[in-house]
Amino acid sequence: EFFDKRKAREASALPQGGKLLIFALGLSFDSFSIGLSLGAYGERPLSTCLIFGLVNLILACTGFLIGKKTHRFIGAYGECISGIFLILLGTRMLLLL
């Protein structure tokens, strides 16, 4: 019984529907700001968007595959690990400015 409640709670915490759209929009703000900068420099919008889209697709699919394979080993710590990774990446980007 405990495991059924835990699975239901974990399933409700996953981003679905409107939550997934808001999550995707929040993550895409960095691409928006980079797009503004590249537009100011006069880059070609179509090729730039295609390259950004392709790289984002590859990275998202790779992340899904790695997450699916490592879920049984990492479990609930996956969110914490990815959060730490994002903090480290953001810190690195700030230090390189």
N, C-alpha and C positions, 0 to 999 in steps of 0.2 A: 504494500500500500504506500509506503514511504517513497519508493522509487517512482510510482505512478504520479504522485504529486510533484516530485522533483522534475520529472520529464515534462509535465504540463507547465510548470513554472519556467523551465528553460525554453520551451517552445514559445511561450508568450513573450519572452524577452527578445526573441529574434526579430530583426526588422522585417516587416512584411507590409505590403500595400503602401499606404501613405507614409508610414514610418520609413520604409525603404527609400521612397522618393526624397524625403527630407534628409535622410542620411546621405544619399547620393549628391544632393545639392550642397550640403555642407562640405563634403569632401572635394567638390569641384571648384570651390572658391579660389584655390591656389592656381588652377588652370585659367580661371577668369583673369586674375591679376597678371599672370604671365602673358596672356593674350593681349591685355591692354598695353603692356610694355612692348611686345613684339609688333603690335599694330602701330605704335608710335614710331618704331624704327623702320616701318615700311615693309615688313615682311609680307610675303604672299599669303593671304588668308587660307586658301583652299589646301595648298600643300602643307602648311603648318598645322592646320586642323586635322588633316589626314594622318600626319606623322604622330601628333599628340594622341589621337584616337587609337591608332594602332599600338602604340607603346602602352597606353593605359589598358587596352584590351589584353595584351600579352601579360602585363604585370598582374591584372586582376585575375585572369585565368590561372596563372602560376600560383598566386596566393590561395585561390580556392583549392587547387590540387594539393598544395603543401598542407593547407589547413585540414583537408579531408584525410590525408595520410597520417598526420601527426595528432589528430584529435584524440585518439585513444591513448596516446602517451602523455600529451599535454593537458587535455581535458579542460577544466575551468580556468586553468592558468593561461590559456591562449589569449584572452582579452588583456590580461596584465602584461604579458610578454609583448603583444603588439602595441600596447600603450607606451611601454618603456622604449620600444623601438622608435615610435613616432616622436617621443620627447627627445631622444638622442639625435634623431635626424633633424628635428627643428633646431636644437641647440647648435648642431654643427653648421646648419645653414646660417644662423645668426652670427656665429663666430667668424664665418668667412666673408661677411659683408664688409 
